[in-house]
Amino acid sequence: MIDIEKLLPYLCKYDSCLQKADYEFTDAKEDEKGKCETIVIGHACNNHVTEVHKLLKEIYYGNKKSDSNKWCMG
């Protein structure tokens, strides 16, 4: 039997844009067992990539620098 699942498009999260997203933002996180996993933290259309990136950096890192050079240790 062939199953059918409806796919929901990811939408831009900048203000009230809500256009179909062209970009996905991810980050690395350690799970409870210490394994490294990739998590999706946001989406943006082509017109708002920079703005959403800045917003996500403020939300996840505040005033401190991103720990993008720090890898999961698991």
C-alpha positions, 0 to 999 in steps of 0.5 A: 500500500502507498501512503500519502502524507501532506507536506507543510511548507516552512515559512519565513519567520521575519515579522509577518512575511510568511513567504515560503522559506528558502533557508533553514537555520540549524545549530548543534546540541548535545542530547541527554546521552551526550550525543551531538544532534542537529536541531532546526532553529528557524527558517527564512525567505530569500529576502530576510536571511540576514534579518532572521540570522541576526534575530536568531543569534540574539535569541540563542546567544544574546550578547556573547559570541556564538560558540560555532567553533565549539563542537559537541563533545559526545 
